[in-house]
Amino acid sequence: MGSLHPVPQVWTPLLLKFSSSSPSIWTLFTVNRPFLYKQRYPLLTTMAVYTQGRLPVSSPNGHKLAPKREKMELETDAISILHEKIRRDHGKREATRPAMDSQEADMYIQLVKEQQQRGLQKLKGDRECKEGGVFSYKVDPYTLRSGDYVVHKKVGVGRFVGIKFDVSRTSTEPIEYVFIEYADGMAKLPVKQATRMLYRYNLPNETKKPRTLSKLSDTSAWERRKTKGKVAIQKMVVDLMELYLHRLKQKRPPYPRSPAMAEFASQFPYEPTPDQKQAFIDVEKDLTDRETPMDRLICGDVGFGKTEVALRAIFCVVSAGKQAMVLAPTIVLAKQHFDVISDRFSKYPSIKVGLLSRFQGKAEKEEHLNMIKKGDLDIIVGTHSLLGNRVVYNNLGLLVVDEEQRFGVKQKEKIASFKTSVDVLTLSATPIPRTLYLALTGFRDASLISTPPPERVPIKTHLSAFGKEKVIAAIRYELDRGGQVFYVLPRIKGLEEVMDFLKQSFPDVDIAIAHGKQYSKQLEETMEKFAQGEIKILICTNIVESGLDIQNANTIIIQDVQQFGLAQLYQLRGRVGRADREAYAYLLYPDKSLLSDQALERLAALEECRELGQGFQLAERDMGIRGFGTIFGEQQTGDVGNVGIDLFFEMLFESLSKVEEHRVVSVPYQSVEIDININPHLPSEYINYLENPIEIINDAEKAAEKDIWSLMQFTENLRRQYGKEPYSMEILLKKLYVRRMAADLGISRIYASGKMVGLETSMSKRVFKLMTDSMISDVHRNSLIFDGDQIRAELLLELPREQLLNWIFQCLAELHASLPALIKY
């Protein structure tokens, strides 16, 4: 730790307890003790399927197993636990991963490195790149306020107290120190070092307060937290790489460049901005120069011309005979897209545009589905119903997704599955942090449209406490100049109350209510009337948040503003100011004393972002404030919370820049040698019970040779048909599992000599460290030593051969669990 000096005070002695009867030590010497597994892995028990009317099977000691006891053994045996673990840790993608050879992966990693460099250059804001191009998220100590939480890279989470002059031990000259409070005392470190070691502690959930402060006297807990975060990040990076590799393996012929495209572009009635021109070029290159499917994010503020970029991409794909799907989060927005596309393609009668929505009757819907299947519809617009199983495309070429952050997890997964086979264009004014971070790190191409069209005027934003007089004055001003008003609430509950209040204040004005739970026809009619200008005031929920473009509506009033997320507010505010007339947004909150710190922080950020084109910076800001689950899925949220977002991101960039160092090269199954003399004999009763024992043993060997999933399937089918196997058969299966896992881990030979077990391997020390960091069991971790071209394990005593195999099985199962965090080829 060196340079972090604890402030002198009375310290309590640090007590370390060692227990000689620790269960995690004596599990080394147990065989087939189900209750132990139950205690150590309460969540890993698995249910088995049983066939009725089956003969009872012998247990290791020759007794018949009662069905209840047999079921308990099946639930808790080591093989079932391994299956459960693999399914949980490796996920579905592992089972369907495309084969990858070394050369291909080398080319891919090189490509990612180049894209990453481009991504880092694109990175907006004033953060500096350290040497080696690693992105730095460290905090300037002078920007901290007393009470802010900070992370010291080596010590952990503390509370910033202040900066003041103090005299160091080695000199009489006073220098500036940063004072940080920890769980067991105060520490100080020179400001110069603080700039190299400190990060702001932003938490992923609603509160900014960490669970506990770290201890100065014991940094091991912090090291464990950091390691856990590191492994989680590594898994994420590998997961992403494999998804993108799969995309690169997909090939489609580039789309032809035709003169008709230039003619279509010339019908755009406005002069494109420089950013827009660049986005047109980027998308055209993706479609006409590349052989891999496009996955591009168009990030541009509301009304900055993202739709035109999508229209040109659609034209390119459709004129080559493919279908295009346009996916919007709400029916209101889908209808608007449909109108814009129909209008723009009206000069091309051979191109058919269709809208699929819940507003349609059954017959109309069936007709549309049939037309999509036959290829009679070229452009299909709709909400998430387009992702359903009933929609079968004839020849889908392009998917345009508007406001991806509004879709649910399942729908996002479905969108992700399209990305491996069709071209995808995502439009967003405030991208979800995941898409933002992908764009920044170059895993995904992004075009940023940040210059407003010349005629756009910034929206005047007023943030204040709610007052009826303010509301009436704002609405009257807008109505007097012939405009229309959005009045937005966070929930359906208060809409009628606002309606009554506005009816009293404006008895002669047409006012309507709109929300997502309304009868579909009614909602469509209301939105249509508002768009036509018949309704002057629309009281609604955030159903209008995305994309709705009504030129004449230039005042928006948002009540209970503290209940909206920052991205939502930004989108809502963008509903107005679409024309050349000055627009107003009134953000109204109840009494400030009722607001949480988080709500106040959101509001302050929105006030700062009054300029146009700041959705991009805002999304980055929002990352530190808003719920973090959407970025990497709920599972990693805890790991981010462990270290804070800023350190998490720096670790992420580091992991990306060193990704090729975490490779494990598997070896062929047949080449793995197991030099432990163990050949179990199956009981004759069990052999007679099996229908064709020799064939079954051969099938087991074939399954093991193929991959771990085939071996798992074999074992489960065997148990389904014949029940839990006797102990000698379990040993035989474990031997196959050991050999299979060793092959996956790049271990070519396993041998034992006295109390020592040796695993010969070509893996690097860095890969070994990541594997052992991922291990749950201290017993296995602490017994393994990396020694050049082998891993050695020193046991406490020489084990009988069957117990030794069990120990090796458990140890390899732990190492195998780290594979999702490694590149495998």
DRENMARTOR-964556 format. One line per 3 residues: number of its first residue (from 1); their letters; for each residue x, y, z of C-alpha. Coordinates in steps of 0.2 Angstrom, whole numbers. Each point is the difference from the previous one (the first is absolute). Last residue first. Layout:
<rs>
NUM	a	X:Y:Z  ...;
</rs>
This chain:
<rs>
825	yki	-48:-110:-148  -9:6:16  0:18:5;
822	lap	-2:0:19  -13:7:12  -13:-13:-4;
819	lsa	14:-13:4  1:4:18  -12:-14:5;
816	hle	12:-13:-7  12:4:14  -13:-4:13;
813	alc	-5:-16:-9  19:-4:-2  2:0:19;
810	qfi	-16:-10:4  5:-13:-13  18:0:7;
807	wnl	-6:-3:18  -12:-14:-6  14:-8:-10;
804	lqe	11:0:16  -15:-7:10  0:-15:-12;
801	rpl	19:-2:0  2:0:19  7:17:6;
798	ell	18:5:5  -1:13:13  -2:19:2;
795	lea	0:2:-19  12:10:-10  -7:5:-17;
792	riq	11:4:-15  -4:9:-16  12:-3:-14;
789	dgd	10:8:-14  9:13:11  -6:-4:18;
786	fil	-17:7:5  -4:-5:18  -18:-7:5;
783	snr	-4:-5:18  -6:17:5  -13:1:-14;
780	hvd	-6:-18:3  -3:3:19  -6:18:-3;
777	sim	-15:-6:-10  -9:13:-10  13:0:-14;
774	sdt	-1:16:-12  17:6:6  7:-17:-3;
771	mlk	-5:1:-18  6:18:-2  17:-4:7;
768	fvr	2:-15:-11  -4:11:-15  13:12:5;
765	ksm	13:-14:3  -2:-6:-18  -8:-16:-5;
762	ste	11:-14:-8  -6:-13:12  6:-15:10;
759	lgv	-11:-3:16  10:-8:14  -7:-7:17;
756	mkg	12:-1:15  -3:-11:16  9:-15:-7;
753	say	2:3:-19  -16:3:-10  -2:3:-19;
750	irs	-11:10:-11  5:4:-18  -4:11:-14;
747	igl	-9:14:9  -7:13:-12  -15:5:10;
744	daa	-13:-8:-12  11:-16:-1  1:-1:19;
741	mrr	-19:2:1  -2:-15:-11  13:-11:8;
738	vyl	-8:4:18  -17:-3:-7  4:-17:-7;
735	kkl	8:-5:16  -15:6:9  -11:-11:-10;
732	lie	11:-16:5  -1:6:18  -19:2:-1;
729	msy	-1:-18:-8  10:-7:15  -12:10:12;
726	pek	-16:-8:-7  -10:11:-13  -15:10:5;
723	gyq	-15:-5:-10  0:-11:-16  -9:10:-13;
720	rrl	1:18:7  17:-4:7  7:-5:-17;
717	net	-8:15:-8  7:12:12  18:-8:-2;
714	fqm	-1:1:-19  -6:18:0  14:5:12;
711	lsw	12:-9:-12  -7:9:-15  1:17:9;
708	idk	18:-3:5  6:-3:-18  2:-13:-14;
705	eaa	13:-12:9  -11:-1:15  -15:-5:-11;
702	kea	10:-13:-9  7:-8:17  -18:-1:7;
699	dni	-6:-8:-16  13:-13:1  -5:-4:18;
696	iei	-18:-1:-5  4:-11:-15  9:-12:12;
693	pne	-14:0:13  -14:-4:-13  -17:0:10;
690	lyn	7:4:17  -7:-11:14  12:-14:-3;
687	iye	15:12:2  -8:8:16  -2:-18:8;
684	spl	18:-4:-6  7:14:10  11:12:-10;
681	hpn	19:-2:3  9:16:2  17:3:-10;
678	ini	11:12:9  18:1:-3  3:19:0;
675	die	10:6:-15  -14:9:-9  7:5:-17;
672	vsq	-10:12:-11  4:-2:-18  -17:-8:-4;
669	ypv	-9:16:6  9:11:-12  8:15:9;
666	svv	-8:17:4  10:16:-1  -5:12:13;
663	rhe	1:18:-4  1:15:12  14:10:-7;
660	evk	-10:4:-15  -12:11:10  13:12:6;
657	sls	-8:16:-7  -17:-6:4  4:-5:18;
654	efl	8:17:3  -15:9:-7  -11:-10:12;
651	mef	11:3:15  -1:19:-4  -19:-3:-1;
648	fld	-1:-9:17  11:13:8  -13:14:-6;
645	igv	-15:-10:4  3:-5:18  11:-15:6;
642	ngv	-13:-12:8  -15:9:-8  7:-5:-17;
639	dgt	1:-19:6  -18:2:7  -6:6:-17;
636	qqe	8:-14:-9  -15:-12:2  -13:13:-5;
633	gfi	5:2:-18  15:9:-6  -7:17:-4;
630	tgf	-18:-2:5  3:-4:18  9:17:3;
627	gri	-14:10:8  3:18:-3  13:13:7;
624	gmd	17:-5:-7  -7:-5:-17  -11:16:-1;
621	rea	16:10:-3  5:-11:-14  -18:1:-7;
618	lqf	1:19:2  16:1:-10  -10:-8:-14;
615	gqg	-16:9:2  9:16:-1  -4:5:-17;
612	ler	-10:16:4  6:11:15  -10:-1:15;
609	cee	10:-14:8  5:8:16  -18:1:5;
606	laa	-2:-19:-3  15:-3:11  -7:10:14;
603	lre	-17:-10:-1  9:-16:1  10:5:15;
600	laq	-16:6:9  -8:-17:-4  15:-10:7;
597	dsl	1:11:16  -18:-5:3  -14:13:-1;
594	lsk	-13:4:13  10:15:6  -2:7:-18;
591	dpy	-19:2:2  -8:-8:-15  9:0:-17;
588	lly	-4:9:-17  10:-1:-16  -7:13:-12;
585	aya	7:-2:-18  -2:15:-12  2:1:-18;
582	erd	6:14:-12  -8:-2:-17  11:-7:-15;
579	arg	-8:-17:2  4:-15:10  1:9:16;
576	vrg	-11:-11:10  1:-19:2  18:1:5;
573	rlq	-5:4:18  -7:-17:1  16:-8:-6;
570	ylq	11:9:12  -12:-4:14  0:-18:-4;
567	alg	20:0:0  0:8:17  -12:-12:7;
564	fqq	-17:6:5  -7:0:18  8:17:4;
561	vdq	-10:9:-13  -16:-1:10  -8:10:-14;
558	iii	7:2:-18  -7:15:-10  4:0:-18;
555	tna	-2:15:-12  4:0:-18  -13:-11:-8;
552	nqi	-3:6:-18  14:-11:-8  -7:-16:8;
549	dlg	13:-13:-2  -1:-15:12  17:-8:2;
546	sev	-1:-8:16  -7:7:16  -18:2:-5;
543	int	-5:-16:10  8:10:14  -17:2:8;
540	cil	-13:12:-8  -10:16:1  -1:7:-18;
537	iki	-5:18:-1  -6:7:-17  -10:-14:-8;
534	egq	-5:4:-18  18:3:-5  2:-14:-13;
531	afk	13:-9:11  -11:2:15  -15:-8:-9;
528	emt	11:-14:-6  6:-3:18  -17:-1:7;
525	eel	-6:-11:-15  14:-13:3  -3:0:19;
522	qks	-19:-3:-2  4:-14:-13  12:-8:13;
519	yqk	-12:0:15  11:9:13  13:-8:10;
516	gha	14:9:-9  -5:18:5  -8:15:-9;
513	iai	-12:13:8  -9:14:-10  -3:19:0;
510	dvd	-9:10:-12  -1:18:6  -16:10:5;
507	pfs	1:-4:19  18:5:2  3:2:19;
504	qkl	-14:-11:6  4:-13:-14  18:1:5;
501	fdm	-3:-5:19  -12:-14:-5  13:-7:-13;
498	vee	13:1:13  -10:-11:12  -4:-12:-14;
495	lgk	19:-3:-4  5:-3:18  -1:-19:0;
492	irp	8:-3:-17  17:3:7  16:10:-4;
489	lvy	-10:16:-6  2:9:-16  -10:16:-6;
486	fvq	4:2:-19  -6:17:-7  -5:7:-17;
483	ggr	3:16:-9  -10:15:-7  10:13:8;
480	dle	-13:3:14  0:-19:3  18:0:5;
477	yri	-1:16:11  -16:-7:9  8:-17:3;
474	aai	15:8:9  -11:12:10  -11:-14:6;
471	vke	14:-11:5  9:14:10  -17:5:8;
468	kgf	-2:-18:6  17:-1:8  13:-15:0;
465	asl	17:4:6  12:5:-14  11:-5:-15;
462	htk	-2:11:-15  7:-6:-16  1:11:-16;
459	ipv	2:-12:-15  14:5:-11  -5:6:-18;
456	rep	1:-11:-15  1:8:-17  18:-4:-4;
453	ppt	-2:-19:3  8:-4:17  18:-7:0;
450	sil	2:-15:11  -2:-15:-12  11:-13:6;
447	sad	3:-16:-10  4:-16:9  8:-16:-4;
444	rfg	0:-14:13  14:-8:9  9:17:-2;
441	tla	2:3:19  -11:16:-1  -14:-8:-10;
438	lyl	-1:-15:12  0:12:14  -15:10:-7;
435	trp	-9:-16:-5  1:-6:18  -3:17:7;
432	ipt	-17:1:-8  0:12:-14  -8:17:2;
429	asl	-5:6:-17  0:-17:-7  -1:-9:-17;
426	tlv	6:-17:-2  5:-7:-17  1:-19:-2;
423	dvs	6:-10:-15  -6:-18:1  7:-16:6;
420	tkf	10:2:16  -10:15:5  -17:-9:0;
417	sai	5:-9:16  3:17:9  -17:6:-5;
414	kek	-7:-16:9  10:4:15  -6:18:0;
411	qkv	-18:-7:-1  3:-11:15  8:14:10;
408	gfr	-14:12:-3  0:14:-13  1:19:3;
405	qee	19:0:0  0:-5:-19  -7:17:-5;
402	dvv	-4:-3:-18  6:-17:-7  3:-2:-19;
399	llg	2:-18:-5  6:-3:-18  1:-15:-12;
396	lnn	-15:-11:3  -4:-12:-14  -17:-8:3;
393	yvv	-3:5:18  -10:-11:12  -10:10:13;
390	rng	-9:-13:11  15:-2:11  -1:18:7;
387	lls	14:13:-4  -13:10:-10  -11:1:15;
384	htg	14:11:8  -8:15:-9  -3:2:-19;
381	vii	6:5:-17  2:-12:-14  9:5:-16;
378	dld	-1:-11:-16  -17:-8:2  -4:-13:-13;
375	gkk	14:-12:6  -11:-15:2  3:0:19;
372	imn	-3:18:2  -16:0:-11  -6:-15:11;
369	lhe	3:10:16  -9:15:-7  -15:-10:-5;
366	eke	-1:-8:17  1:18:8  -14:6:-11;
363	akg	-11:-15:4  3:2:19  -4:18:1;
360	qfr	14:13:1  4:11:14  12:-13:8;
357	sll	12:6:-14  9:-6:-16  2:15:-12;
354	gvk	4:-4:-19  10:8:-13  1:-6:-18;
351	isp	13:5:-12  -6:-2:-19  -9:17:2;
348	yks	16:10:2  -5:18:1  -9:-3:16;
345	frd	16:-6:8  2:16:10  -18:1:5;
342	siv	-1:-18:5  16:1:10  -6:16:10;
339	dfh	-17:-7:3  7:-17:6  12:8:11;
336	qka	-14:10:8  -10:-16:3  15:-8:8;
333	lvi	2:15:11  -18:-1:6  1:-19:1;
330	tpa	14:1:12  18:-7:1  3:1:-19;
327	lvm	7:-14:-11  3:3:-19  2:-16:-10;
324	aqk	7:0:-17  -2:-13:-14  12:-4:-14;
321	gas	-1:2:-19  15:11:-2  -11:16:-1;
318	vvc	-5:-5:18  17:0:7  6:17:-7;
315	fia	-17:8:3  0:-6:18  17:8:3;
312	rla	-5:16:-8  -16:1:12  11:-4:15;
309	vet	12:15:-3  -16:10:-3  -7:-5:17;
306	kgf	16:6:9  -3:18:-5  4:11:14;
303	gvd	-18:0:6  3:-7:17  19:-1:3;
300	gci	11:-12:-9  8:-17:3  -1:-11:-15;
297	lrd	7:-17:6  6:-12:-13  0:-19:-1;
294	mpt	3:-4:-19  1:-18:-6  17:-6:-6;
291	erd	4:1:-19  4:19:1  1:13:-14;
288	tld	-19:3:-4  -9:-1:16  13:6:13;
285	kev	6:13:-13  -17:7:-2  -3:0:19;
282	dif	17:10:2  -4:12:-15  -17:5:6;
279	aqk	7:2:18  13:12:-6  -13:10:-10;
276	qdp	-10:1:16  15:6:10  3:14:-13;
273	tpe	-18:5:1  -12:-5:-15  -8:14:-10;
270	ypf	-19:-4:1  -13:-7:-12  7:-17:-1;
267	qsa	-6:-5:-18  19:0:-6  3:-16:11;
264	fea	-12:-10:-10  8:6:-17  17:-5:7;
261	map	-6:-17:5  -8:-3:-17  17:2:-8;
258	srp	4:-17:8  14:-6:12  -2:-19:2;
255	ypp	-2:-7:18  15:-10:6  -2:-19:-1;
252	rkq	-4:-7:17  12:-9:12  -2:-5:18;
249	klr	17:-4:8  2:18:6  -17:-1:9;
246	hly	6:-15:9  16:9:5  -11:14:7;
243	lem	-9:-12:11  16:-8:5  8:16:4;
240	ldv	-15:6:11  1:-16:10  18:2:2;
237	vmk	-1:18:6  -14:-5:12  9:-14:8;
234	qia	16:11:2  -11:13:9  -7:-13:12;
231	vkg	17:-6:4  7:17:3  -15:5:11;
228	ktk	3:-16:11  18:4:1  -4:18:6;
225	rre	-11:-7:13  13:-12:6  13:13:1;
222	was	-12:11:10  -2:-14:13  19:-3:0;
219	tds	3:19:4  0:-3:19  7:14:12;
216	lks	-7:14:-11  -17:-7:0  -13:3:-14;
213	ltr	-16:10:2  -16:-10:0  -15:-1:-11;
210	pkk	4:14:-11  -11:16:0  -5:6:-17;
207	ten	-17:-6:0  -11:-4:-15  11:-15:-6;
204	pln	15:0:-10  11:9:12  12:14:-3;
201	yry	16:0:10  12:13:-8  17:-7:-3;
198	lmr	16:3:9  18:-7:-4  9:11:-12;
195	taq	-8:17:5  2:-5:18  19:-3:-2;
192	kvp	2:19:-4  -12:5:13  11:-8:14;
189	lka	-9:-14:10  -9:0:16  -9:-13:9;
186	mgd	-13:0:14  -6:-15:10  -8:-17:1;
183	aye	-14:1:-13  9:12:-11  1:20:0;
180	ifv	10:8:-14  11:15:2  8:7:-16;
177	yei	17:8:5  8:16:-6  18:3:5;
174	pet	8:8:15  19:1:-1  9:-7:15;
171	str	4:-16:-9  0:-19:2  -15:-4:11;
168	svd	-11:12:-11  -6:17:7  -19:4:-3;
165	fki	-9:11:-12  -19:-4:-3  -11:-9:-11;
162	gvf	-17:-6:6  -10:-14:7  -3:-13:-14;
159	rgv	-8:-15:6  8:-17:-3  -2:-15:-12;
156	gvk	15:-11:-4  18:-1:6  10:-3:-16;
153	khv	-9:9:-13  -7:13:12  -18:2:-3;
150	vyd	-10:16:4  -16:5:9  -4:18:1;
147	gsr	-3:7:17  11:16:-2  -1:4:-19;
144	lty	12:-6:-13  5:10:-15  17:4:8;
141	pdv	4:-19:1  -1:-1:-19  -8:-17:-3;
138	kys	7:-15:-10  -10:-7:-15  15:-3:-11;
135	fvg	-1:-9:-17  15:-11:-4  8:7:-16;
132	gek	17:-7:5  4:16:10  -15:7:8;
129	cer	-15:6:-10  -8:16:7  -18:4:4;
126	dgk	-6:16:-8  -16:-6:-8  -4:-10:-15;
123	lkq	8:-17:-4  2:-1:-19  18:-3:2;
120	lgr	-3:-14:12  -12:-8:-12  13:1:-14;
117	qqq	13:-8:11  -13:-13:4  -4:-4:-18;
114	ekv	18:-3:-3  2:-12:15  -17:-8:-5;
111	lqi	7:-4:-17  16:-7:7  -10:-11:11;
108	ymd	-10:-6:-15  15:-4:-11  8:-10:14;
105	aeq	-17:-9:3  -1:-6:-18  18:-6:0;
102	sdm	-3:-10:16  -15:-9:-6  -18:3:6;
99	apr	-15:-11:1  -16:9:2  -7:0:18;
96	tae	-17:-9:2  3:-8:17  10:15:6;
93	rkg	-14:12:-5  -12:-9:12  9:6:16;
90	hdr	18:-4:5  -2:4:19  -18:-6:4;
87	rik	0:-16:-12  18:-4:5  -4:1:19;
84	ehl	-16:-10:-1  9:-14:-10  14:1:13;
81	isi	-12:-2:14  -8:-15:-8  17:-8:-2;
78	adt	5:3:18  -15:-9:7  -13:10:10;
75	ele	-16:-2:-10  3:-17:-6  4:-6:18;
72	mke	-16:8:6  -10:-9:-13  8:-16:4;
69	rkp	-4:2:18  -18:3:-4  -1:-15:-13;
66	alk	8:-12:13  17:-5:-6  2:-19:0;
63	hgn	15:-5:10  16:-6:-8  12:12:9;
60	pss	2:12:-15  -19:1:-2  -9:-13:-11;
57	vpl	-14:7:-11  -18:-2:3  -9:-7:-16;
54	rgq	-11:13:-9  -19:1:1  0:19:-2;
51	tyv	13:10:-9  9:14:10  5:17:-5;
48	amt	14:8:11  -1:16:9  16:10:3;
45	tll	9:6:16  12:15:-4  -8:12:12;
42	pyr	5:-8:16  17:-2:-6  11:-3:16;
39	qky	-13:-7:12  -9:-11:-13  17:-6:-7;
36	lfp	4:-5:18  -16:-9:2  3:-11:-15;
33	rnv	16:-8:6  6:-9:-15  19:-1:5;
30	tfl	8:10:14  18:4:2  2:18:-7;
27	twi	-17:4:7  11:1:16  7:17:-4;
24	sps	-16:9:-5  -8:-8:16  12:10:11;
21	sss	5:-11:14  16:8:4  -7:17:1;
18	fkl	11:15:-3  -6:17:6  9:16:-4;
15	llp	-2:15:12  7:17:-5  5:11:15;
12	twv	-11:15:3  9:16:-5  3:16:11;
9	qpv	2:15:-11  13:7:-12  -7:5:-17;
6	phl	3:-15:-12  12:4:-14  -4:-5:-18;
3	sgm	17:0:-9  6:-18:3  -15:-11:-4;
</rs>
